[in-house]
């Protein structure tokens, strides 16, 4: 069964997580975690299901929006994905096809049928400095966050790997192991910074991976609608009442606080020189044997 873990630092920053089977999870995962994960493991997967997997604040909703347009053939915003982490399996089972799920968990927590090759899985990664800044600011906008405290306190927990969903590095290495050892062709790996640099190319590759065929005009339309600035404005203009209700449960913000700047390199506005240098040392040590390399500007 899970246990509650609460950490605090001398400055008064606190972090509350649920721990199960050696991993840390957010507090809103249902029940004792064990029962929920066991039901997810045996969940029926449909051929047209899509799963978007990422460490928090790595582009989950961005990839979801693109994938939803490619799956439906319509360049309209359809809301937010249903998270495997937070929704009861009975709710997930009743969703109409095509279903688009998201999760901040790792490969071993996907439904078994998805691990065996059914459905399509997108894995998206982002440089850890921008992830840290985005996650910290996200916490400051939630009504009942698992973390409360200062940026310095947050960064202390984050670099230790005691953040909810654990270490950014451990998550990356989990996926690198799967990429190296799995022969399945139902997983596509995306890098946030690559998408920012050339979104059309990545949208085109995503369409090919999903085995859907569109003319260049539609792929360009999806790309234009999913550039970050236009996407956020679109969401504000087209947001549905049920999503608005969901927003108010999470935050007092007028828009869903999952979207912010979406920039590469915004970390420079938040990390001090000392914090950046200290993090760089950890990054260089941890990433010595990593296959994936990240751009920070």
MOUR-V18083 format. One record per residue. N is the residue number from 1. RES is the residue in three letters. PHI is phi in radians with two decimals (999 if undefined). NEAR is the number of other C-alpha atoms within 12 Angstrom. Layout:
BEGIN
n=N res=RES phi=PHI near=NEAR
n=N res=RES phi=PHI near=NEAR
END
This chain:
BEGIN
n=1 res=UNK phi=999 near=17
n=2 res=UNK phi=-1.44 near=24
n=3 res=UNK phi=-2.28 near=21
n=4 res=UNK phi=-1.42 near=24
n=5 res=UNK phi=-2.12 near=24
n=6 res=UNK phi=-2.22 near=23
n=7 res=UNK phi=-2.04 near=26
n=8 res=UNK phi=-2.51 near=23
n=9 res=UNK phi=-2.10 near=19
n=10 res=UNK phi=-1.04 near=12
n=11 res=UNK phi=-1.51 near=15
n=12 res=UNK phi=1.70 near=16
n=13 res=UNK phi=-1.26 near=23
n=14 res=UNK phi=-2.28 near=28
n=15 res=UNK phi=-2.40 near=36
n=16 res=UNK phi=-2.03 near=29
n=17 res=UNK phi=-2.42 near=31
n=18 res=UNK phi=-1.78 near=32
n=19 res=UNK phi=-2.00 near=27
n=20 res=UNK phi=-2.55 near=26
n=21 res=UNK phi=0.92 near=15
n=22 res=UNK phi=1.43 near=17
n=23 res=UNK phi=-2.03 near=29
n=24 res=UNK phi=-1.77 near=34
n=25 res=UNK phi=-2.30 near=39
n=26 res=UNK phi=-1.23 near=37
n=27 res=UNK phi=-1.18 near=29
n=28 res=UNK phi=-1.54 near=25
n=29 res=UNK phi=-1.14 near=31
n=30 res=UNK phi=-1.05 near=23
n=31 res=UNK phi=1.00 near=24
n=32 res=UNK phi=-1.61 near=21
n=33 res=UNK phi=1.25 near=32
n=34 res=UNK phi=-0.95 near=24
n=35 res=UNK phi=-1.11 near=18
n=36 res=UNK phi=-1.13 near=28
n=37 res=UNK phi=-1.15 near=32
n=38 res=UNK phi=-1.15 near=22
n=39 res=UNK phi=-1.22 near=25
n=40 res=UNK phi=-1.06 near=34
n=41 res=UNK phi=-1.05 near=24
n=42 res=UNK phi=-1.75 near=21
n=43 res=UNK phi=-1.10 near=27
n=44 res=UNK phi=-1.28 near=25
n=45 res=UNK phi=-1.85 near=33
n=46 res=UNK phi=-1.68 near=25
n=47 res=UNK phi=-1.05 near=22
n=48 res=UNK phi=-1.71 near=28
n=49 res=UNK phi=-1.18 near=35
n=50 res=UNK phi=-2.16 near=44
n=51 res=UNK phi=-2.10 near=49
n=52 res=UNK phi=-1.95 near=48
n=53 res=UNK phi=-1.99 near=46
n=54 res=UNK phi=-2.91 near=41
n=55 res=UNK phi=-1.24 near=41
n=56 res=UNK phi=-0.92 near=43
n=57 res=UNK phi=1.16 near=38
n=58 res=UNK phi=-1.96 near=42
n=59 res=UNK phi=1.96 near=43
n=60 res=UNK phi=-0.98 near=38
n=61 res=UNK phi=-1.22 near=43
n=62 res=UNK phi=-1.11 near=45
n=63 res=UNK phi=-1.13 near=47
n=64 res=UNK phi=-1.02 near=39
n=65 res=UNK phi=-1.10 near=39
n=66 res=UNK phi=-1.10 near=48
n=67 res=UNK phi=-1.09 near=49
n=68 res=UNK phi=-1.14 near=38
n=69 res=UNK phi=-1.17 near=34
n=70 res=UNK phi=-1.19 near=39
n=71 res=UNK phi=-1.26 near=34
n=72 res=UNK phi=-1.57 near=27
n=73 res=UNK phi=1.36 near=23
n=74 res=UNK phi=-2.24 near=19
n=75 res=UNK phi=-1.60 near=27
n=76 res=UNK phi=-2.06 near=27
n=77 res=UNK phi=-1.37 near=33
n=78 res=UNK phi=-2.00 near=30
n=79 res=UNK phi=1.90 near=32
n=80 res=UNK phi=-2.05 near=32
n=81 res=UNK phi=-1.22 near=33
n=82 res=UNK phi=-1.48 near=34
n=83 res=UNK phi=-1.47 near=32
n=84 res=UNK phi=-1.05 near=38
n=85 res=UNK phi=-1.13 near=39
n=86 res=UNK phi=-1.95 near=27
n=87 res=UNK phi=-1.84 near=26
n=88 res=UNK phi=-1.10 near=25
n=89 res=UNK phi=-1.07 near=28
n=90 res=UNK phi=-1.04 near=16
n=91 res=UNK phi=-1.20 near=18
n=92 res=UNK phi=-1.10 near=29
n=93 res=UNK phi=-1.11 near=24
n=94 res=UNK phi=-1.55 near=17
n=95 res=UNK phi=-1.18 near=20
n=96 res=UNK phi=-1.27 near=13
n=97 res=UNK phi=-1.38 near=19
n=98 res=UNK phi=-1.41 near=27
n=99 res=UNK phi=-1.69 near=33
n=100 res=UNK phi=-2.12 near=42
n=101 res=UNK phi=-1.86 near=45
n=102 res=UNK phi=-2.37 near=41
n=103 res=UNK phi=-2.85 near=40
n=104 res=UNK phi=-1.74 near=41
n=105 res=UNK phi=-1.50 near=39
n=106 res=UNK phi=-1.75 near=39
n=107 res=UNK phi=-0.92 near=34
n=108 res=UNK phi=-1.15 near=24
n=109 res=UNK phi=-1.79 near=30
n=110 res=UNK phi=-1.20 near=40
n=111 res=UNK phi=-0.93 near=36
n=112 res=UNK phi=-0.98 near=21
n=113 res=UNK phi=-1.10 near=26
n=114 res=UNK phi=-1.22 near=33
n=115 res=UNK phi=-1.14 near=29
n=116 res=UNK phi=-1.57 near=23
n=117 res=UNK phi=2.06 near=26
n=118 res=UNK phi=-1.57 near=24
n=119 res=UNK phi=1.37 near=34
n=120 res=UNK phi=-2.17 near=40
n=121 res=UNK phi=-2.17 near=42
n=122 res=UNK phi=-1.79 near=45
n=123 res=UNK phi=-2.04 near=40
n=124 res=UNK phi=-2.08 near=41
n=125 res=UNK phi=-2.19 near=41
n=126 res=UNK phi=-2.47 near=42
n=127 res=UNK phi=-1.05 near=38
n=128 res=UNK phi=-1.22 near=43
n=129 res=UNK phi=-1.27 near=40
n=130 res=UNK phi=-1.16 near=37
n=131 res=UNK phi=-1.03 near=42
n=132 res=UNK phi=-1.04 near=40
n=133 res=UNK phi=-1.11 near=36
n=134 res=UNK phi=-1.11 near=36
n=135 res=UNK phi=-1.20 near=36
n=136 res=UNK phi=-1.09 near=38
n=137 res=UNK phi=-1.16 near=29
n=138 res=UNK phi=-1.02 near=30
n=139 res=UNK phi=-1.05 near=31
n=140 res=UNK phi=-1.19 near=25
n=141 res=UNK phi=-1.77 near=28
n=142 res=UNK phi=-1.55 near=24
n=143 res=UNK phi=-1.26 near=18
n=144 res=UNK phi=-2.38 near=20
n=145 res=UNK phi=-1.28 near=26
n=146 res=UNK phi=-1.27 near=33
n=147 res=UNK phi=-2.00 near=38
n=148 res=UNK phi=-2.36 near=30
n=149 res=UNK phi=2.53 near=26
n=150 res=UNK phi=-1.67 near=24
n=151 res=UNK phi=-1.01 near=29
n=152 res=UNK phi=-1.09 near=26
n=153 res=UNK phi=-1.15 near=27
n=154 res=UNK phi=-1.01 near=38
n=155 res=UNK phi=-1.10 near=39
n=156 res=UNK phi=-1.12 near=29
n=157 res=UNK phi=-1.14 near=32
n=158 res=UNK phi=-1.09 near=31
n=159 res=UNK phi=-1.25 near=30
n=160 res=UNK phi=-1.31 near=20
n=161 res=UNK phi=1.46 near=24
n=162 res=UNK phi=-1.71 near=33
n=163 res=UNK phi=-1.18 near=42
n=164 res=UNK phi=-0.99 near=41
n=165 res=UNK phi=1.22 near=36
n=166 res=UNK phi=1.35 near=31
n=167 res=UNK phi=-1.37 near=33
n=168 res=UNK phi=-0.98 near=40
n=169 res=UNK phi=-1.13 near=34
n=170 res=UNK phi=-1.06 near=28
n=171 res=UNK phi=-1.09 near=34
n=172 res=UNK phi=-1.04 near=39
n=173 res=UNK phi=-1.19 near=24
n=174 res=UNK phi=-1.00 near=28
n=175 res=UNK phi=-1.25 near=34
n=176 res=UNK phi=-1.14 near=27
n=177 res=UNK phi=-1.12 near=20
n=178 res=UNK phi=-1.11 near=23
n=179 res=UNK phi=-1.08 near=23
n=180 res=UNK phi=-1.36 near=16
n=181 res=UNK phi=-1.81 near=11
n=182 res=UNK phi=-1.63 near=18
n=183 res=UNK phi=-1.74 near=13
n=184 res=UNK phi=-1.22 near=19
n=185 res=UNK phi=-1.89 near=22
n=186 res=UNK phi=-1.78 near=31
n=187 res=UNK phi=-2.12 near=33
n=188 res=UNK phi=-2.10 near=34
n=189 res=UNK phi=-1.78 near=32
n=190 res=UNK phi=-2.13 near=35
n=191 res=UNK phi=-2.05 near=33
n=192 res=UNK phi=-0.91 near=40
n=193 res=UNK phi=-1.14 near=29
n=194 res=UNK phi=-1.15 near=26
n=195 res=UNK phi=-1.17 near=33
n=196 res=UNK phi=-1.13 near=28
n=197 res=UNK phi=-1.31 near=17
n=198 res=UNK phi=-2.61 near=20
n=199 res=UNK phi=-1.21 near=29
n=200 res=UNK phi=-1.01 near=26
n=201 res=UNK phi=-1.05 near=20
n=202 res=UNK phi=-1.26 near=32
n=203 res=UNK phi=-1.08 near=41
n=204 res=UNK phi=-1.11 near=29
n=205 res=UNK phi=-1.17 near=26
n=206 res=UNK phi=-1.12 near=40
n=207 res=UNK phi=-1.10 near=33
n=208 res=UNK phi=-1.10 near=21
n=209 res=UNK phi=-1.09 near=25
n=210 res=UNK phi=-1.38 near=32
n=211 res=UNK phi=1.07 near=19
n=212 res=UNK phi=-2.05 near=22
n=213 res=UNK phi=-2.06 near=20
n=214 res=UNK phi=-2.34 near=24
n=215 res=UNK phi=-1.34 near=15
n=216 res=UNK phi=-1.05 near=15
n=217 res=UNK phi=-1.08 near=14
n=218 res=UNK phi=-1.22 near=24
n=219 res=UNK phi=-1.09 near=32
n=220 res=UNK phi=-1.21 near=25
n=221 res=UNK phi=-1.13 near=26
n=222 res=UNK phi=-1.06 near=39
n=223 res=UNK phi=-1.04 near=36
n=224 res=UNK phi=-1.10 near=24
n=225 res=UNK phi=-1.23 near=28
n=226 res=UNK phi=-1.88 near=38
n=227 res=UNK phi=-1.10 near=28
n=228 res=UNK phi=-1.04 near=29
n=229 res=UNK phi=-1.11 near=20
n=230 res=UNK phi=-1.21 near=22
n=231 res=UNK phi=-1.08 near=33
n=232 res=UNK phi=-1.12 near=28
n=233 res=UNK phi=-1.12 near=19
n=234 res=UNK phi=-1.05 near=24
n=235 res=UNK phi=-1.09 near=32
n=236 res=UNK phi=-1.14 near=24
n=237 res=UNK phi=-1.34 near=18
n=238 res=UNK phi=-1.94 near=20
n=239 res=UNK phi=-1.04 near=24
n=240 res=UNK phi=-1.63 near=20
n=241 res=UNK phi=-0.98 near=15
n=242 res=UNK phi=-1.15 near=14
n=243 res=UNK phi=-1.25 near=23
n=244 res=UNK phi=-1.09 near=24
n=245 res=UNK phi=-1.07 near=18
n=246 res=UNK phi=-1.10 near=21
n=247 res=UNK phi=-1.05 near=25
n=248 res=UNK phi=-1.18 near=20
n=249 res=UNK phi=-1.24 near=20
n=250 res=UNK phi=-1.54 near=24
n=251 res=UNK phi=-2.75 near=22
n=252 res=UNK phi=-1.56 near=18
n=253 res=UNK phi=-1.19 near=22
n=254 res=UNK phi=-1.33 near=21
n=255 res=UNK phi=-2.15 near=28
n=256 res=UNK phi=-0.97 near=29
n=257 res=UNK phi=-1.32 near=32
n=258 res=UNK phi=-1.36 near=32
n=259 res=UNK phi=-1.82 near=31
n=260 res=UNK phi=-2.35 near=30
n=261 res=UNK phi=-1.53 near=24
n=262 res=UNK phi=1.21 near=31
n=263 res=UNK phi=-1.59 near=31
n=264 res=UNK phi=-1.68 near=31
n=265 res=UNK phi=1.75 near=26
n=266 res=UNK phi=-1.14 near=22
n=267 res=UNK phi=-0.98 near=31
n=268 res=UNK phi=-1.14 near=20
n=269 res=UNK phi=-1.49 near=17
n=270 res=UNK phi=-2.25 near=23
n=271 res=UNK phi=-1.25 near=24
n=272 res=UNK phi=-1.32 near=16
n=273 res=UNK phi=-1.03 near=13
n=274 res=UNK phi=-1.13 near=13
n=275 res=UNK phi=-1.13 near=24
n=276 res=UNK phi=-1.13 near=25
n=277 res=UNK phi=-1.14 near=15
n=278 res=UNK phi=-1.14 near=18
n=279 res=UNK phi=-1.17 near=25
n=280 res=UNK phi=-1.04 near=20
n=281 res=UNK phi=-1.13 near=15
n=282 res=UNK phi=-1.12 near=21
n=283 res=UNK phi=-1.05 near=26
n=284 res=UNK phi=-1.09 near=16
n=285 res=UNK phi=-1.22 near=13
n=286 res=UNK phi=-1.21 near=22
n=287 res=UNK phi=-1.70 near=23
n=288 res=UNK phi=-0.96 near=14
n=289 res=UNK phi=-1.91 near=15
n=290 res=UNK phi=-1.29 near=22
n=291 res=UNK phi=-1.43 near=16
n=292 res=UNK phi=-1.48 near=26
n=293 res=UNK phi=-2.00 near=22
n=294 res=UNK phi=-2.05 near=25
n=295 res=UNK phi=-1.69 near=22
n=296 res=UNK phi=-1.89 near=22
n=297 res=UNK phi=-2.40 near=20
END
